Amino acid sequence: MKTNILRRNKMTSQLRKIGLIASILSVLGSLYIYFISEDKQLGIFVGLWAPTLILLASEIENWMENK
């Protein structure tokens, strides 16, 4: 029982890190697209993924805790 809780905590911690890294990459990618490739609409679109990725990681984490 205790090992399951520890394993679940480790997975949620890793999931939180993956969500944060994915959102940072989304912001960096959107800045690159916006300024370097000069496709402003695509840059804005990719930048909007960052909060979605953080929310998705949080919701999956909540789902795993309540499982």
Residue frames relative to the residue before (quaternion, step in Angstrom):
aa qw qx qy qz dx dy dz
M 1.0000 0.0000 0.0000 0.0000 0.00 0.00 0.00
K 0.6864 0.4785 -0.2809 0.4700 3.57 0.85 -0.98
T 0.6446 0.5172 -0.3325 0.4544 3.60 1.00 -0.73
N 0.6138 0.5418 -0.3470 0.4575 3.60 1.10 -0.64
I 0.6497 0.5052 -0.3113 0.4752 3.57 1.00 -0.81
L 0.6588 0.4993 -0.3109 0.4690 3.58 0.94 -0.85
R 0.6464 0.5145 -0.3127 0.4687 3.58 0.99 -0.83
R 0.6568 0.5049 -0.3044 0.4701 3.59 0.97 -0.86
N 0.6449 0.5121 -0.3207 0.4681 3.61 0.98 -0.80
K 0.6471 0.5093 -0.3187 0.4694 3.57 1.00 -0.79
M 0.6590 0.5051 -0.3121 0.4616 3.61 0.97 -0.83
T 0.6677 0.4847 -0.3160 0.4683 3.61 0.93 -0.80
S 0.6223 0.5277 -0.3410 0.4669 3.58 1.06 -0.67
Q 0.6594 0.4886 -0.3018 0.4851 3.58 0.98 -0.82
L 0.6358 0.5296 -0.3266 0.4567 3.58 1.02 -0.78
R 0.6306 0.5274 -0.3247 0.4677 3.58 1.01 -0.80
K 0.6572 0.5013 -0.3043 0.4735 3.59 0.98 -0.84
I 0.6431 0.5158 -0.3237 0.4643 3.59 0.96 -0.82
G 0.6479 0.5154 -0.3141 0.4647 3.61 0.98 -0.82
L 0.6615 0.4997 -0.3047 0.4688 3.57 0.98 -0.83
I 0.6620 0.4975 -0.3037 0.4712 3.59 0.91 -0.89
A 0.6517 0.5122 -0.3168 0.4611 3.59 0.96 -0.85
S 0.6684 0.4880 -0.3115 0.4670 3.60 0.96 -0.76
I 0.6241 0.5178 -0.3403 0.4760 3.61 1.04 -0.69
L 0.6506 0.5027 -0.3130 0.4754 3.58 0.97 -0.82
S 0.6209 0.5398 -0.3376 0.4572 3.57 1.07 -0.70
V 0.6633 0.4895 -0.3068 0.4758 3.58 0.93 -0.87
L 0.6678 0.4919 -0.3074 0.4664 3.59 0.88 -0.89
G 0.6516 0.5118 -0.3086 0.4672 3.57 0.98 -0.83
S 0.6599 0.5028 -0.3164 0.4600 3.57 0.98 -0.79
L 0.6294 0.5183 -0.3372 0.4706 3.59 1.04 -0.71
Y 0.6380 0.5215 -0.3236 0.4651 3.56 0.99 -0.82
I 0.6810 0.4817 -0.2916 0.4681 3.57 0.84 -0.98
Y 0.6685 0.5256 -0.3064 0.4278 3.58 0.90 -0.91
F 0.8015 0.3281 -0.1573 0.4745 3.57 0.79 -1.03
I 0.7341 0.4289 -0.2481 0.4643 3.60 0.90 -0.88
S 0.7773 0.3071 -0.1918 0.5145 3.58 0.70 -0.98
E 0.3392 -0.8048 0.4301 0.2286 3.55 1.38 -0.10
D 0.4477 0.6096 -0.5093 0.4105 3.57 1.05 0.74
K 0.2140 -0.8510 0.4677 0.1058 3.54 0.29 1.31
Q 0.6621 0.5073 -0.3237 0.4466 3.61 0.90 -0.80
L 0.6590 0.4845 -0.3144 0.4818 3.59 0.96 -0.79
G 0.6196 0.5471 -0.3380 0.4500 3.60 1.04 -0.73
I 0.6573 0.4878 -0.3041 0.4874 3.57 0.98 -0.84
F 0.6418 0.5363 -0.3206 0.4446 3.58 0.95 -0.87
V 0.6784 0.4719 -0.2916 0.4817 3.59 0.88 -0.91
G 0.6283 0.5439 -0.3326 0.4459 3.60 1.04 -0.71
L 0.6360 0.5343 -0.3319 0.4470 3.58 1.12 -0.55
W 0.5373 0.6271 -0.4074 0.3900 3.59 1.20 -0.21
A 0.5619 0.6548 -0.3877 0.3243 3.61 1.04 -0.73
P 0.7195 0.4032 -0.2943 0.4828 3.67 0.67 -0.86
T 0.5970 0.5638 -0.3614 0.4417 3.57 1.12 -0.60
L 0.6636 0.5022 -0.3031 0.4643 3.59 0.95 -0.84
I 0.6438 0.5039 -0.3241 0.4761 3.58 0.99 -0.78
L 0.6612 0.5011 -0.3033 0.4688 3.60 0.94 -0.88
L 0.6425 0.5247 -0.3223 0.4561 3.58 0.96 -0.82
A 0.6550 0.4986 -0.3116 0.4746 3.60 0.92 -0.88
S 0.6542 0.5141 -0.3099 0.4600 3.58 0.99 -0.82
E 0.6760 0.4908 -0.2977 0.4620 3.57 0.93 -0.86
I 0.6321 0.5062 -0.3353 0.4813 3.60 1.00 -0.71
E 0.6262 0.5335 -0.3281 0.4643 3.56 1.04 -0.79
N 0.6573 0.4992 -0.3041 0.4758 3.61 0.93 -0.86
W 0.6410 0.5275 -0.3186 0.4575 3.55 1.00 -0.83
M 0.6659 0.5018 -0.3009 0.4630 3.58 0.98 -0.84
E 0.6473 0.5199 -0.3215 0.4554 3.60 1.03 -0.73
N 0.7243 0.4363 -0.2379 0.4779 3.57 1.02 -0.78
K 0.5056 0.6732 -0.4056 0.3558 3.57 1.26 -0.16
